[in-house]
Amino acid sequence: MTYVEMSQDELKEEIKSLKEIYKKYQDMELSLDMSRGKPCREQLDLSMGMMDTLNSEADLSCEDGTDCRNYGVLSGIHEAKVLIGDMMENNPDNIIIYGNSSLNVMYDTISRAMTHGIMGNTPWCKLDKVKFLCPAPGYDRHFGITQYFGIEMITVPMTPQGPDMDMVEKLVSEDESIKGIWCVPKYSNPQGYSYSDETVRRFARLKPAAKDFRIFWDNAYGIHHLYDDHQDYLIEILAECKRAGNPDLVYKFASTSKITFPGSGIAALATSLNNLEDIENQLKHQTIGHDKVNQLRHVRFFGDIHGMVEHMRKQADVIRPKFEAVEEIFEKNLAGLGVGEWTKPRGGYFISFDSLDGCAKAIVDKAKKAGVKMTPAGATYPYGKDPLDSNIRVAPTYPSIDDLKTAAELFTVCVRLVSAEKIYREKFN
């Protein structure tokens, strides 16, 4: 029976019972963190062998003779380009290898567009208005970058196939002030959706009014599958853009942040040769080159893409039980009550939960008061404002399995209590 179908007495009794259960959780004085999609210790341990691949006796020269200890090689060593190129499904010649953070690369890309423009176009800071399309629910740190630079953000609804492409095509073709769109195309943050073939093809065939419009394609979870036998696949966007006659339309980002060590990984940007030339002409004033020793360390540790894929299978073995535990608890405690829906992703780092309208902030606040910290409600929307106050990002990876089960159980209590009180008020007050 759903809560809406309950009688006044039944709902009143349910609220009383839930308050008693909630109080027991408060008395446990929990301190659990589900606020960010961080790898757990067991995941990080899988990469410890990388610390042994290089030592004082190691040959730190590349195949072409480059000494990785020294200056130079602005766009990254060739071996790293090959490895990351295979991971990103791109030609090594179309790749720049950066430092540890793809977020930093995205920030720099926006910053350069603001101060110096893209491929000879007017710097964005000299324009009256600059806008960005933001599929939502989406990645809060993407939105944080554009907000920081004062770029107006336009929310585009997400669907299981990707952003609402009718809306994207219309807005991009009509408004020259729209300069880009944020995308997490595979196992999206937070819903775990992967763009359909049609969506990718429609992206590649966009006809933007702005010559300097770019798709910011953050393929953060490209090889982050949870299952060997049920994996999402994505059409490669650069090749599709080239086929469509739009070779310069995309900046594609990726990193090893959730593959090896988030603080010590390598990031990369793949794009057209025209875009690469534009970026490198600016990048040469910023750096002489990124950490080549770390690039070599990654190459020596994995060997090739097959080593990386096998490594990610081990990662999946660690986190898959956590996703399944959360989904099982949600199903057991919430199914059939009419108080929320949640995604069941086949990869990535998050589960997206949609509560009844107007309940997300109250649920997150109630969980926090009982000792479970979650991503703030609204964070998955531009400006932190969820118009329905319904979306909550659930991050299962970091806590231990026992702590995660406790947190998930408590979360469902909070969902039920906040929802029951809302329905009671609307029906009987």
C-alpha positions as CSV (number, residue, x, y, z in Angstrom):
1,M,0.0,0.0,0.0
2,T,1.3,3.5,-0.9
3,Y,1.4,6.2,1.8
4,V,-1.2,8.2,-0.2
5,E,-3.6,5.2,0.1
6,M,-3.3,5.0,3.9
7,S,-6.0,6.2,6.2
8,Q,-5.3,9.0,8.6
9,D,-4.8,6.5,11.5
10,E,-2.6,4.2,9.5
11,L,-0.4,7.1,8.4
12,K,-0.3,8.6,11.9
13,E,0.9,5.2,13.3
14,E,3.5,4.9,10.5
15,I,4.9,8.4,11.4
16,K,5.0,7.5,15.1
17,S,6.9,4.2,14.4
18,L,9.3,5.9,12.0
19,K,10.1,8.6,14.6
20,E,11.0,5.9,17.1
21,I,13.3,4.2,14.6
22,Y,14.9,7.5,13.7
23,K,15.6,8.3,17.3
24,K,17.4,5.0,17.7
25,Y,19.7,6.0,14.9
26,Q,20.3,9.4,16.5
27,D,21.3,7.7,19.7
28,M,23.9,5.6,17.8
29,E,25.9,8.8,17.3
30,L,26.9,7.9,13.8
31,S,29.5,9.7,11.7
32,L,29.3,8.4,8.1
33,D,30.2,10.2,4.9
34,M,28.4,9.6,1.6
35,S,28.9,13.1,0.3
36,R,31.4,12.6,-2.5
37,G,32.2,9.9,-5.0
38,K,35.6,9.0,-3.6
39,P,37.3,5.6,-4.0
40,C,37.6,3.6,-0.8
41,R,40.8,2.4,0.7
42,E,40.5,-1.0,-0.9
43,Q,40.3,0.6,-4.3
44,L,43.3,2.7,-3.7
45,D,45.2,-0.4,-2.4
46,L,44.8,-1.9,-5.9
47,S,47.2,0.7,-7.3
48,M,49.9,0.4,-4.7
49,G,52.1,-1.7,-7.1
50,M,52.5,1.5,-9.1
51,M,54.7,2.8,-6.3
52,D,57.2,0.0,-7.1
53,T,57.4,0.4,-10.9
54,L,60.0,3.2,-10.6
55,N,62.8,3.5,-8.2
56,S,66.3,5.0,-8.1
57,E,67.6,2.2,-10.3
58,A,64.9,2.5,-12.9
59,D,65.5,3.7,-16.5
60,L,63.4,6.9,-16.7
61,S,63.8,7.3,-20.4
62,C,61.0,6.9,-23.0
63,E,61.2,4.8,-26.1
64,D,62.2,7.8,-28.1
65,G,65.0,8.7,-25.7
66,T,63.2,11.4,-23.7
67,D,64.5,11.7,-20.2
68,C,61.3,12.0,-18.1
69,R,63.3,13.7,-15.2
70,N,63.9,16.8,-17.3
71,Y,62.0,19.7,-18.8
72,G,60.0,19.5,-22.0
73,V,57.4,17.5,-23.9
74,L,54.5,19.9,-23.6
75,S,51.8,17.6,-24.7
76,G,52.9,14.5,-22.8
77,I,55.1,11.4,-23.5
78,H,54.1,9.3,-26.5
79,E,53.7,6.1,-24.4
80,A,51.2,7.8,-22.1
81,K,49.3,9.2,-25.2
82,V,49.0,5.6,-26.5
83,L,47.8,4.2,-23.2
84,I,45.3,7.0,-22.6
85,G,44.3,7.1,-26.3
86,D,43.3,3.5,-26.0
87,M,41.3,4.3,-22.9
88,M,39.6,7.2,-24.5
89,E,39.3,5.5,-27.9
90,N,41.2,8.3,-29.6
91,N,44.3,8.6,-31.8
92,P,47.4,9.5,-29.6
93,D,48.1,12.4,-32.0
94,N,44.8,14.0,-30.9
95,I,45.7,14.0,-27.2
96,I,47.3,16.2,-24.6
97,I,48.4,14.6,-21.3
98,Y,48.0,16.9,-18.3
99,G,48.5,16.6,-14.5
100,N,46.3,14.8,-12.0
101,S,42.9,16.5,-12.5
102,S,40.6,16.7,-15.5
103,L,38.6,19.2,-13.5
104,N,41.6,21.5,-13.6
105,V,41.9,21.0,-17.4
106,M,38.2,22.0,-17.8
107,Y,38.7,25.0,-15.6
108,D,41.7,26.1,-17.6
109,T,39.8,25.6,-20.9
110,I,37.0,27.9,-19.7
111,S,39.5,30.3,-18.4
112,R,41.5,30.5,-21.7
113,A,38.2,31.0,-23.6
114,M,37.3,33.9,-21.3
115,T,40.7,35.7,-21.6
116,H,41.9,34.8,-25.1
117,G,39.0,33.3,-27.0
118,I,38.8,30.1,-29.0
119,M,40.5,29.8,-32.4
120,G,40.6,33.5,-33.0
121,N,37.1,34.3,-31.8
122,T,36.3,37.1,-29.4
123,P,37.4,36.4,-25.8
124,W,34.3,35.6,-23.8
125,C,35.1,38.3,-21.2
126,K,34.6,40.9,-23.9
127,L,31.1,39.8,-24.8
128,D,27.9,41.2,-23.2
129,K,26.6,37.7,-22.4
130,V,28.0,34.2,-22.2
131,K,25.7,31.2,-21.6
132,F,26.2,27.5,-21.1
133,L,23.8,24.6,-21.3
134,C,23.8,22.4,-18.2
135,P,22.0,19.0,-18.4
136,A,20.6,18.4,-15.0
137,P,20.7,16.5,-12.7
138,G,24.4,16.8,-13.4
139,Y,27.9,17.3,-12.0
140,D,28.0,20.0,-9.4
141,R,31.7,20.9,-10.0
142,H,31.0,21.5,-13.7
143,F,28.3,24.0,-12.7
144,G,30.7,25.5,-10.1
145,I,33.2,26.4,-12.8
146,T,30.8,28.2,-15.1
147,Q,29.2,30.0,-12.1
148,Y,32.7,31.1,-10.9
149,F,33.3,32.8,-14.3
150,G,29.9,34.5,-14.3
151,I,28.6,32.4,-17.2
152,E,24.8,32.2,-17.3
153,M,23.7,28.6,-16.9
154,I,20.6,27.2,-18.7
155,T,19.2,23.9,-17.3
156,V,18.5,21.2,-19.9
157,P,16.5,18.2,-18.6
158,M,18.2,14.8,-18.6
159,T,16.5,11.7,-19.9
160,P,17.7,8.0,-19.8
161,Q,19.0,8.6,-23.4
162,G,20.9,11.8,-22.5
163,P,20.0,15.5,-22.5
164,D,16.8,16.7,-24.2
165,M,18.2,17.1,-27.6
166,D,15.2,18.9,-29.1
167,M,15.9,21.6,-26.6
168,V,19.7,21.5,-27.1
169,E,19.4,21.8,-30.9
170,K,16.9,24.7,-30.7
171,L,18.8,26.7,-28.2
172,V,22.3,26.2,-29.7
173,S,21.1,27.1,-33.2
174,E,19.2,30.2,-32.2
175,D,21.5,31.9,-29.6
176,E,25.0,33.0,-30.4
177,S,25.7,33.7,-26.8
178,I,25.5,30.0,-25.9
179,K,29.1,28.9,-26.0
180,G,29.1,25.4,-24.7
181,I,27.4,22.5,-22.9
182,W,28.6,20.2,-20.1
183,C,28.2,16.5,-20.7
184,V,29.0,13.4,-18.7
185,P,28.0,11.0,-21.5
186,K,28.7,7.6,-19.9
187,Y,27.4,6.5,-16.6
188,S,26.4,10.1,-16.0
189,N,26.8,11.9,-12.6
190,P,24.5,11.3,-10.8
191,Q,22.0,9.1,-12.6
192,G,24.3,6.6,-14.2
193,Y,22.7,7.1,-17.7
194,S,24.7,6.6,-20.9
195,Y,23.9,8.6,-24.0
196,S,22.1,6.7,-26.7
197,D,23.6,6.4,-30.2
198,E,21.0,8.8,-31.5
199,T,21.9,11.4,-28.9
200,V,25.6,11.2,-29.7
201,R,24.9,11.5,-33.4
202,R,22.7,14.5,-32.8
203,F,25.4,16.2,-30.8
204,A,27.9,15.6,-33.6
205,R,25.4,17.2,-36.1
206,L,24.7,20.3,-34.0
207,K,24.6,23.6,-36.0
208,P,25.5,26.2,-33.4
209,A,25.0,29.9,-34.0
210,A,28.3,30.6,-32.2
211,K,31.5,29.7,-34.2
212,D,33.3,29.1,-30.8
213,F,30.6,26.8,-29.4
214,R,32.2,23.6,-27.9
215,I,30.8,20.5,-26.4
216,F,32.6,19.8,-23.1
217,W,32.5,16.0,-23.2
218,D,33.7,14.8,-19.8
219,N,34.0,11.0,-20.2
220,A,35.0,10.5,-16.6
221,Y,33.6,7.0,-16.4
222,G,34.6,5.6,-19.8
223,I,35.8,2.2,-18.5
224,H,34.2,2.2,-15.0
225,H,31.8,-0.7,-15.5
226,L,30.2,-2.6,-12.6
227,Y,29.5,-5.7,-14.6
228,D,31.4,-7.7,-17.2
229,D,28.3,-9.0,-18.9
230,H,26.2,-5.8,-18.8
231,Q,28.1,-2.8,-20.0
232,D,27.1,0.4,-21.6
233,Y,28.8,1.4,-24.9
234,L,29.2,4.9,-26.4
235,I,29.7,6.0,-29.9
236,E,33.1,7.8,-30.1
237,I,32.2,11.5,-30.3
238,L,35.3,12.9,-32.1
239,A,35.0,10.4,-34.9
240,E,31.3,11.1,-35.2
241,C,31.9,14.8,-35.3
242,K,34.5,14.4,-38.1
243,R,32.0,12.3,-40.1
244,A,29.4,15.0,-39.6
245,G,31.7,17.7,-40.9
246,N,32.1,19.3,-37.4
247,P,35.7,18.1,-36.4
248,D,36.3,21.0,-34.1
249,L,33.1,20.8,-32.1
250,V,34.3,18.8,-29.1
251,Y,36.7,19.0,-26.2
252,K,36.8,15.5,-24.7
253,F,38.2,15.0,-21.2
254,A,39.2,12.0,-19.1
255,S,41.6,11.0,-16.3
256,T,42.8,8.2,-14.2
257,S,41.5,9.8,-11.0
258,K,39.1,6.9,-10.3
259,I,41.5,4.3,-11.8
260,T,44.7,4.8,-9.8
261,F,45.2,7.6,-7.2
262,P,42.8,10.6,-7.4
263,G,45.5,12.9,-6.1
264,S,48.3,11.5,-8.3
265,G,46.6,10.4,-11.6
266,I,47.0,11.8,-15.1
267,A,44.4,13.7,-17.0
268,A,43.9,14.1,-20.8
269,L,42.1,16.2,-23.4
270,A,41.3,14.7,-26.8
271,T,40.2,17.0,-29.6
272,S,40.8,18.0,-33.3
273,L,44.2,19.0,-34.5
274,N,42.9,22.6,-35.0
275,N,41.8,22.8,-31.4
276,L,45.1,21.2,-30.3
277,E,47.1,23.8,-32.1
278,D,45.0,26.6,-30.5
279,I,45.4,25.1,-27.0
280,E,49.1,24.4,-27.3
281,N,49.8,27.9,-28.4
282,Q,48.3,29.1,-25.1
283,L,49.5,26.2,-23.0
284,K,53.2,26.9,-23.8
285,H,53.0,30.1,-21.8
286,Q,51.6,28.3,-18.8
287,T,53.9,25.3,-18.5
288,I,57.0,23.6,-20.0
289,G,55.3,20.2,-19.5
290,H,53.5,18.2,-16.9
291,D,54.8,15.4,-14.7
292,K,56.4,13.0,-17.1
293,V,57.7,10.7,-14.4
294,N,54.1,10.1,-13.3
295,Q,53.1,9.5,-16.9
296,L,55.8,6.9,-17.2
297,R,54.8,5.3,-13.9
298,H,51.3,4.8,-15.2
299,V,52.5,3.3,-18.5
300,R,54.9,0.9,-16.7
301,F,52.2,-0.1,-14.2
302,F,49.5,-1.0,-16.7
303,G,51.6,-2.0,-19.7
304,D,48.8,-1.4,-22.1
305,I,45.0,-1.0,-22.2
306,H,44.5,-4.7,-21.4
307,G,46.3,-4.2,-18.0
308,M,44.0,-1.2,-17.3
309,V,40.9,-3.1,-18.2
310,E,41.9,-5.9,-15.9
311,H,42.6,-3.4,-13.1
312,M,39.1,-2.0,-13.5
313,R,37.6,-5.4,-13.1
314,K,39.2,-5.6,-9.7
315,Q,37.9,-2.1,-8.9
316,A,34.4,-3.3,-9.9
317,D,34.7,-6.3,-7.6
318,V,35.2,-3.9,-4.7
319,I,32.4,-1.5,-5.4
320,R,29.7,-3.6,-7.1
321,P,28.6,-5.2,-3.8
322,K,28.1,-1.7,-2.4
323,F,25.8,-0.6,-5.3
324,E,23.9,-3.8,-5.0
325,A,23.5,-3.4,-1.2
326,V,22.1,0.1,-1.6
327,E,19.7,-1.0,-4.3
328,E,18.6,-4.0,-2.3
329,I,17.9,-1.9,0.8
330,F,16.0,0.7,-1.2
331,E,13.9,-2.0,-2.8
332,K,13.2,-3.7,0.5
333,N,12.3,-0.5,2.4
334,L,10.8,1.8,-0.2
335,A,9.3,-0.2,-3.1
336,G,5.6,0.1,-3.3
337,L,5.3,3.1,-1.0
338,G,5.1,5.7,-3.7
339,V,7.8,7.9,-2.0
340,G,10.7,7.8,-4.4
341,E,12.4,6.4,-7.4
342,W,16.1,5.5,-8.0
343,T,18.4,4.6,-10.8
344,K,20.2,1.2,-11.1
345,P,23.4,2.1,-13.1
346,R,25.7,-0.4,-14.7
347,G,28.7,1.7,-14.0
348,G,30.1,5.0,-12.7
349,Y,30.0,6.2,-9.1
350,F,26.5,7.3,-8.2
351,I,22.9,6.3,-7.7
352,S,20.3,9.1,-8.3
353,F,17.3,9.2,-6.0
354,D,14.2,11.3,-6.7
355,S,12.0,11.9,-3.7
356,L,8.5,13.4,-3.7
357,D,8.6,17.0,-4.8
358,G,9.7,19.3,-2.0
359,C,11.3,16.6,0.2
360,A,15.0,16.3,-0.8
361,K,16.4,19.1,1.4
362,A,14.4,17.8,4.4
363,I,15.6,14.2,3.8
364,V,19.3,15.2,3.5
365,D,19.0,17.4,6.6
366,K,17.4,14.7,8.6
367,A,20.1,12.2,7.6
368,K,22.7,14.7,8.6
369,K,21.2,15.2,12.0
370,A,21.4,11.4,12.5
371,G,25.1,11.3,11.5
372,V,25.1,10.6,7.7
373,K,26.5,13.3,5.5
374,M,25.3,13.4,1.9
375,T,25.7,15.7,-1.1
376,P,23.6,18.8,-0.4
377,A,20.2,18.6,-2.0
378,G,20.1,20.8,-5.1
379,A,23.8,20.4,-5.8
380,T,23.0,18.4,-9.0
381,Y,21.4,21.6,-10.5
382,P,22.9,24.9,-11.7
383,Y,23.2,27.4,-8.9
384,G,22.4,24.6,-6.4
385,K,18.7,25.1,-7.1
386,D,16.6,22.0,-7.8
387,P,13.2,23.4,-9.0
388,L,11.4,20.4,-7.6
389,D,13.6,19.9,-4.5
390,S,13.5,16.2,-5.3
391,N,17.0,14.9,-6.5
392,I,19.5,13.4,-4.1
393,R,22.9,12.0,-5.2
394,V,23.8,8.8,-3.4
395,A,27.6,8.0,-3.4
396,P,28.1,4.3,-2.3
397,T,31.8,3.8,-3.0
398,Y,33.7,5.4,0.0
399,P,32.1,3.9,3.1
400,S,32.8,0.3,4.2
401,I,30.0,-2.1,3.3
402,D,28.8,-2.3,6.9
403,D,28.7,1.5,7.2
404,L,27.1,1.8,3.9
405,K,24.3,-0.6,4.8
406,T,23.7,1.4,8.0
407,A,23.7,4.7,6.1
408,A,21.3,3.3,3.4
409,E,18.9,1.9,6.1
410,L,18.9,5.3,7.8
411,F,18.4,7.1,4.5
412,T,15.3,5.1,3.8
413,V,13.9,5.9,7.2
414,C,14.4,9.6,6.5
415,V,12.8,9.2,3.1
416,R,9.8,7.5,4.6
417,L,9.4,9.8,7.5
418,V,9.7,13.1,5.5
419,S,7.3,11.7,2.8
420,A,4.7,10.4,5.3
421,E,4.7,13.8,7.1
422,K,4.3,15.6,3.8
423,I,1.4,13.4,2.7
424,Y,-0.3,13.6,6.1
425,R,-0.1,17.4,6.0
426,E,-1.6,17.6,2.5
427,K,-4.3,15.1,3.1
428,F,-5.5,15.7,6.7
429,N,-4.4,19.2,7.8
